Amino acid sequence: MIIQSNLVPTRGARQAVAAYLVVFGAVLLLMMVLGLLMRLNQGGLVTLPAEFFYQSMTVHGTGMVGVAGVGGAAVLWYFLGRHVRLTTWVFVLNLLTFVVGAGMIMAADFIGGFAAAWTFLFPLPAKAGGQWEPWAAAVHLGGLLLIGTGFLLFHLDTVRAILGRYGSLTRALGWPSLFGSDPEPPPPTVVASTMVAIANTLGLVFGASVLVISLVNLMVPQFAIDAMVAKNMIYFFGHVFINATIYMAVIAVYELLPEYTGRPWKPNRPFLAAWTMSTILVLAAYPHHLLMDFGMPRWLLILGQILSYVSGLPILVVTAFGALMIVYRSGLRWDLPAGLLFIGVFGWAAGVIPAIIDATIIVNSVMHNTLWVPGHFHSYLLLGQVGMLLGFASWLGRAAGARMPSRFGIAAFWIFVAGGIGLTQSFLYSGHASVPRRFAEYLPEWIGQARIGALSAALVILGTTMLMARLVAGSGPAGGAR
């Protein structure tokens, strides 16, 4: 096995990573504000037109998934560039396609009125019942397709670079060490990046295919696809993509905690086995999103339930256990980036528990259309994935020379954490009480929970703004990839 090395960054690479994080921060805060407005509306504290609420819901869901991908891509590219030679212009192109695509989506939704949620379920875009014009659906779907194309090129470039260094994807996954006696497995960053490239390339291809079909259907209604097949393709794409954003972000944990503790993160056989298992499981577990669809084959739903119990556990277990072992008695001096990375692992682990509960068919039939679902995915995305990304951004800001008063950083951290826990728990409690999701107007008995969620969301926005100030205060990140 080829021994890892650290490549020297270029100035363009450093500037590209900085641009990614600026876009990440700006779009993240905008999507958070939309989320706050929706909770305020549900709590009766502001009054939004129903059309604007569902347009905001569509932009919020789509934008949060996209910006999570942008932040995750920045982490992956930054650290993978220490081991393989990546192409800066492809990285920049991905960001440009995201910015243009996001602009198209917001124009289609807020100007054109498109409000079919992030799922854009076929044939809803073409059958709007007068709520939006065909052009709005076409622009929204076109924006998604453009963003997906950028991410596909990004992953193909990582595959090219990994193959150029390691010769095959199986070697990059560490199979010679997992199944043989090779004493030099690839570093954790390469293993994780390879898994993400394999899974997300497949997910993006399926997503692009159903988007093209939907776009053609807008112009030629006779050109159609079975609605259930389309829904499977959409949820396969969505499930794989959002999980990939977490797997990209966790690379920051693998790279930075060893830097803090002086202990290497060793890619032993359990670690390599976990990532290989998850490469398969993340592709096969998506049917748990379709447990309420009576048209689905029963065997596929049962398989989806079983696989959902274990799909995220291998990586989570080796990551959480590894993080605890690296930190335990290491003499680690906690600072803002280290704290955010650790809370990110906690949020990821905490979010998996209600997700597994919801993936049980008998529970799903009662809970899936309630706020229980936003509760679990806000846990492992807001506290988990976004926590890791903010830790990465804070670390980069510090590396670039940004200085923040210690009390300011401590306050920002605890405001973000308190708001995140409050928001996720308000969702989960509301879900337990059968409060429905995707409703603009609430019954009186639901309003109090929505107001708690709104207050928590405001704290999250405040904490996130303070944390991003650490990056803005810097002149640009130090380090990166070619």
C-alpha positions in Angstrom: 0.0 0.0 0.0 1.2 3.5 -0.8 2.2 5.4 2.3 0.3 8.7 2.8 2.0 12.1 2.4 1.0 15.7 2.8 0.7 17.7 -0.4 1.6 21.4 -0.4 -1.5 23.6 -1.0 -1.7 26.2 -3.6 -3.1 29.7 -3.1 -6.0 29.0 -5.4 -6.9 26.0 -3.3 -6.9 28.0 -0.1 -9.1 30.7 -1.6 -11.5 28.1 -3.0 -12.1 26.5 0.4 -12.6 30.0 1.9 -15.2 30.7 -0.8 -17.0 27.5 0.0 -17.3 28.3 3.6 -18.5 31.9 3.0 -21.2 30.5 0.7 -22.0 27.8 3.3 -22.3 30.3 6.1 -24.5 32.8 4.1 -26.9 30.2 2.7 -27.1 28.3 6.1 -28.1 31.5 7.9 -30.7 32.3 5.2 -32.2 28.9 5.4 -32.3 29.1 9.2 -34.1 32.4 9.0 -36.8 30.8 6.8 -37.1 28.0 9.3 -37.6 30.5 12.1 -40.3 32.3 10.2 -42.1 29.0 9.7 -42.0 28.2 13.4 -43.1 31.8 14.2 -46.0 31.4 11.9 -47.0 28.0 13.4 -46.8 29.6 16.8 -49.1 32.4 15.9 -46.4 35.1 16.4 -46.3 36.2 12.8 -48.8 35.7 9.9 -47.4 34.4 6.6 -49.5 33.8 3.5 -50.1 30.1 3.1 -48.4 30.2 -0.3 -45.3 31.8 1.1 -45.1 29.3 3.9 -45.0 26.3 1.6 -42.6 28.1 -0.8 -40.4 28.7 2.2 -40.7 25.1 3.3 -39.6 24.0 -0.2 -36.6 26.4 -0.3 -35.7 25.5 3.3 -35.6 21.8 2.8 -33.9 21.9 -0.6 -31.4 24.6 0.5 -30.4 22.9 3.8 -29.7 19.6 2.0 -27.7 21.5 -0.7 -25.7 23.7 1.8 -24.9 20.6 3.9 -23.4 19.1 0.7 -21.4 22.3 0.1 -20.0 22.3 3.6 -19.2 18.6 3.5 -17.5 18.9 0.1 -15.3 21.6 1.5 -14.2 19.4 4.4 -13.6 16.3 2.1 -11.7 18.3 -0.5 -9.5 20.1 2.0 -8.3 17.0 3.8 -8.3 14.6 0.9 -6.0 17.1 -0.8 -3.4 16.1 1.7 -3.2 12.6 0.2 -4.1 12.9 -3.5 -3.9 15.5 -6.2 -7.3 17.1 -6.8 -8.4 19.5 -9.4 -9.1 23.0 -8.2 -11.2 24.2 -11.1 -13.6 21.2 -10.7 -14.0 22.2 -7.1 -14.7 25.8 -8.0 -17.1 24.7 -10.7 -19.1 22.7 -8.2 -19.5 25.9 -6.1 -20.5 28.0 -9.1 -23.2 25.5 -10.1 -24.5 25.5 -6.6 -24.8 29.2 -6.4 -26.5 29.5 -9.8 -28.7 26.5 -9.1 -29.7 27.9 -5.7 -30.6 31.2 -7.4 -32.7 29.4 -9.9 -34.5 27.5 -7.1 -35.3 30.6 -5.1 -36.5 32.5 -8.2 -38.8 29.5 -9.1 -40.2 29.2 -5.6 -40.5 32.8 -4.4 -41.3 34.4 -7.8 -42.9 31.5 -9.7 -44.6 30.1 -6.7 -43.3 26.5 -6.9 -44.0 24.7 -3.6 -43.8 21.0 -4.1 -41.3 20.4 -1.2 -37.7 19.1 -1.7 -39.2 15.8 -2.9 -40.7 17.2 -6.2 -42.7 14.0 -6.4 -43.8 13.0 -9.9 -46.1 14.1 -11.5 -46.7 17.0 -9.0 -44.4 19.5 -10.7 -46.6 19.3 -13.9 -49.9 19.1 -12.1 -49.9 22.2 -9.9 -53.6 22.8 -9.8 -52.9 26.5 -10.7 -50.5 27.0 -7.8 -47.5 27.6 -10.1 -46.7 27.9 -13.8 -44.9 25.2 -15.7 -41.9 27.5 -16.1 -41.5 27.7 -12.3 -41.4 23.9 -12.1 -38.9 23.7 -15.0 -36.6 26.3 -13.4 -36.7 24.6 -10.0 -36.0 21.2 -11.4 -33.3 22.7 -13.7 -31.6 24.3 -10.7 -31.6 20.9 -8.9 -30.2 19.2 -12.0 -27.4 21.9 -12.3 -26.4 21.5 -8.6 -26.4 17.7 -8.9 -24.2 17.9 -12.0 -21.7 20.0 -10.2 -21.6 17.5 -7.3 -21.3 14.6 -9.7 -18.2 16.2 -11.4 -16.8 16.8 -7.9 -17.1 13.2 -7.0 -15.8 11.9 -10.3 -12.7 14.1 -9.8 -12.1 12.6 -6.4 -12.4 9.1 -7.9 -9.9 10.1 -10.6 -7.4 11.3 -8.0 -7.9 8.3 -5.7 -7.4 5.9 -8.6 -4.3 7.8 -9.6 -2.8 7.3 -6.2 -4.2 3.9 -5.0 -4.9 2.1 -8.3 -8.3 0.8 -7.4 -11.3 1.7 -5.2 -11.0 -1.6 -3.2 -7.4 -0.6 -2.3 -8.6 2.9 -1.3 -11.3 1.2 0.9 -8.5 -0.8 2.6 -9.5 -4.2 1.4 -5.9 -5.5 1.3 -5.6 -4.7 5.0 -9.1 -5.8 5.8 -9.0 -9.2 4.0 -5.3 -9.7 3.8 -2.1 -8.8 5.6 -1.2 -5.4 4.2 0.2 -3.5 7.1 -0.3 0.0 5.5 -4.0 0.7 5.1 -5.0 4.1 3.5 -5.7 6.9 6.0 -9.3 7.4 7.3 -9.8 10.4 5.0 -9.2 8.3 1.9 -11.4 5.5 3.1 -14.3 7.8 3.9 -13.8 9.8 0.6 -13.9 6.6 -1.4 -17.1 5.4 0.2 -18.8 8.8 -0.4 -17.7 8.9 -4.0 -19.1 5.4 -4.7 -22.4 6.0 -2.9 -23.1 9.6 -3.9 -22.2 9.0 -7.6 -24.9 6.3 -7.8 -27.4 8.5 -5.9 -26.7 11.5 -8.1 -27.2 9.5 -11.3 -30.6 8.3 -10.1 -31.5 11.8 -9.0 -30.5 13.3 -12.3 -32.4 10.7 -14.2 -35.7 11.3 -12.5 -35.1 15.1 -12.8 -34.6 14.8 -16.6 -37.7 12.6 -16.9 -39.8 15.2 -14.9 -38.4 18.0 -17.1 -39.4 16.2 -20.3 -42.8 15.5 -18.8 -43.4 19.2 -18.3 -42.9 19.7 -22.1 -44.3 16.4 -23.3 -47.0 15.2 -20.9 -47.3 11.8 -22.8 -43.7 11.1 -21.7 -44.2 9.7 -18.2 -42.8 7.3 -15.6 -44.6 5.1 -13.0 -45.1 7.4 -10.0 -43.9 4.7 -7.5 -40.8 4.1 -9.5 -40.1 7.8 -9.6 -40.6 8.1 -5.8 -38.1 5.2 -5.2 -35.6 7.0 -7.4 -36.1 10.3 -5.6 -35.8 8.9 -2.1 -32.8 6.7 -3.1 -31.1 9.9 -4.3 -32.2 12.0 -1.3 -31.3 9.3 1.3 -27.8 8.7 -0.2 -27.0 12.4 -0.6 -28.0 13.6 2.9 -26.1 10.7 4.5 -23.1 11.5 2.3 -23.0 15.0 3.7 -22.5 13.6 7.2 -19.9 11.1 6.0 -18.0 14.0 4.4 -18.2 16.2 7.5 -16.9 13.5 9.8 -13.6 13.5 8.0 -12.9 16.7 10.0 -13.2 14.6 13.2 -10.7 12.0 11.8 -8.2 14.7 10.9 -8.5 17.3 13.7 -9.0 15.3 16.9 -5.6 13.5 16.3 -4.1 16.9 15.8 -5.4 18.0 19.2 -4.5 14.9 21.1 -1.3 13.9 19.4 -2.7 10.4 18.9 -3.2 9.0 15.4 -6.6 7.7 14.3 -5.6 4.2 13.2 -7.6 2.7 10.4 -7.8 -0.8 11.9 -9.8 -3.7 10.6 -13.1 -2.8 12.5 -12.8 0.7 11.0 -12.3 -0.6 7.5 -15.0 -3.1 7.9 -17.4 -0.5 9.1 -16.9 1.8 6.1 -17.1 -1.2 3.6 -20.4 -2.3 5.3 -21.8 1.2 5.2 -21.0 1.5 1.5 -23.5 -1.2 0.8 -26.0 -0.4 3.6 -26.4 3.3 2.7 -27.5 2.2 -0.8 -29.9 -0.5 0.4 -31.7 1.1 3.4 -33.6 3.9 1.6 -37.0 2.0 1.6 -37.6 3.0 5.2 -38.7 6.4 3.7 -41.5 4.5 1.9 -43.0 2.4 4.7 -46.3 4.2 4.3 -46.6 3.4 0.6 -49.0 0.4 0.3 -47.9 0.0 -3.3 -44.4 -1.0 -2.4 -43.5 -4.7 -2.3 -43.8 -5.9 1.3 -40.5 -7.8 1.2 -38.7 -4.5 0.2 -40.2 -2.6 3.1 -39.3 -5.4 5.6 -35.7 -5.3 4.2 -35.6 -1.6 4.4 -36.7 -1.7 8.1 -34.1 -4.3 9.0 -31.2 -2.6 7.2 -32.2 0.7 8.7 -31.5 -0.6 12.1 -27.8 -1.2 11.2 -27.1 1.1 8.2 -25.6 3.9 10.1 -24.3 2.0 13.1 -21.0 0.7 11.8 -19.5 4.1 11.0 -21.1 5.7 14.0 -19.8 3.1 16.4 -16.2 3.3 15.2 -16.3 7.1 15.0 -17.9 7.7 18.4 -15.8 5.0 20.1 -12.7 6.2 18.4 -13.3 9.8 19.3 -13.8 8.8 23.0 -10.7 6.7 23.0 -8.5 9.4 21.3 -9.7 12.1 23.8 -9.6 9.9 27.0 -6.7 10.9 29.2 -5.1 12.7 26.3 -4.6 15.9 28.1 -6.6 17.7 25.4 -7.0 21.4 26.0 -10.6 22.1 24.9 -11.2 25.0 22.6 -14.1 26.1 20.3 -13.2 23.9 17.3 -12.6 20.8 19.4 -15.9 21.4 21.3 -17.9 21.8 18.1 -16.4 18.6 16.6 -17.3 16.7 19.7 -20.8 18.0 19.9 -21.1 17.1 16.2 -20.4 13.5 17.0 -22.9 13.6 19.9 -25.6 15.1 17.7 -25.0 12.5 15.0 -25.3 9.7 17.6 -28.4 11.2 19.3 -30.2 11.7 16.0 -29.8 8.1 15.0 -31.9 6.8 17.9 -35.2 8.5 17.0 -34.4 7.7 13.3 -34.2 4.0 14.1 -37.5 4.2 16.1 -39.2 5.8 13.1 -37.8 3.2 10.8 -39.9 0.5 12.5 -43.0 -0.1 10.4 -45.5 -0.2 13.2 -44.2 3.1 14.6 -43.7 4.7 11.2 -47.3 4.2 10.3 -48.3 6.5 13.2 -45.3 8.9 13.5 -43.9 9.5 10.1 -46.1 12.4 9.1 -45.5 14.1 12.5 -42.8 16.4 13.7 -40.9 13.4 15.0 -39.2 13.2 11.6 -37.9 16.8 11.6 -36.8 16.0 15.2 -34.5 13.2 14.2 -33.0 14.7 11.1 -32.4 18.1 12.8 -30.6 16.2 15.6 -28.0 14.6 13.3 -27.9 17.4 10.8 -28.1 20.6 12.9 -26.3 19.4 16.0 -24.3 16.7 14.1 -23.3 17.6 10.6 -23.5 21.4 11.0 -21.7 21.2 14.3 -18.8 19.4 12.6 -18.8 21.9 9.8 -18.8 24.9 12.2 -15.9 23.2 14.1 -14.0 22.9 10.9 -14.7 26.5 9.9 -13.7 27.7 13.4 -10.5 25.7 13.2 -9.7 27.3 9.8 -10.4 30.7 11.1 -8.0 30.1 14.0 -5.4 28.7 11.6 -5.8 31.9 9.4 -5.0 34.1 12.4 -8.6 35.0 13.5 -8.8 35.8 17.1 -11.9 35.8 19.2 -12.3 36.6 22.9 -12.6 33.4 24.8 -15.8 34.4 26.5 -17.3 35.3 23.1 -16.4 31.8 21.8 -17.8 30.0 24.9 -21.0 32.0 24.7 -21.4 31.3 21.0 -20.9 27.6 21.6 -23.4 27.2 24.4 -26.0 29.4 22.6 -25.8 27.2 19.5 -25.9 24.0 21.6 -28.8 25.1 23.8 -30.8 26.3 20.8 -30.1 23.1 18.9 -31.1 20.8 21.7 -34.2 23.0 22.4 -35.3 22.9 18.7 -34.7 19.2 18.2 -36.5 18.3 21.5 -39.4 20.5 20.7 -39.8 18.7 17.4 -39.5 15.2 19.0 -42.0 16.1 21.8 -44.4 17.5 19.2 -44.0 14.3 17.1 -44.7 12.2 20.2 -47.9 14.3 20.7 -48.9 13.6 17.0 -48.4 17.2 15.8 -48.3 16.9 12.0 -45.4 18.2 9.9 -45.8 20.4 6.8 -48.8 22.2 8.3 -48.8 26.0 8.0 -51.6 26.5 10.6 -51.7 25.0 14.0 -54.5 24.1 16.4 -54.4 26.0 19.7 -53.0 23.0 21.6 -49.9 22.9 19.3 -49.0 26.5 19.5 -47.0 26.4 22.7 -44.6 23.8 21.3 -44.1 25.8 18.1 -43.2 28.9 20.2 -40.6 26.9 22.1 -39.2 25.8 18.8 -39.2 29.3 17.5 -37.2 30.6 20.5 -34.8 27.7 20.1 -34.4 28.5 16.4 -33.6 32.1 17.2 -30.9 30.9 19.6 -29.4 28.7 16.9 -29.3 31.6 14.5 -27.6 33.8 17.0 -25.0 31.2 18.0 -24.3 30.3 14.3 -23.8 33.9 13.4 -21.3 34.3 16.3 -19.5 31.2 15.3 -19.2 32.1 11.6 -17.7 35.5 12.7 -14.6 33.5 13.6 -14.1 32.6 10.0 -15.0 36.0 8.7 -12.4 37.6 11.0 -9.7 35.6 9.4 -7.9 36.4 6.2 -8.4 32.9 4.7 -7.7 29.3 5.5 -4.2 27.9 5.8 -3.6 24.5 4.1 -5.6 22.6 1.6 -5.1 20.7 -1.6 -3.8 21.2 -5.0 
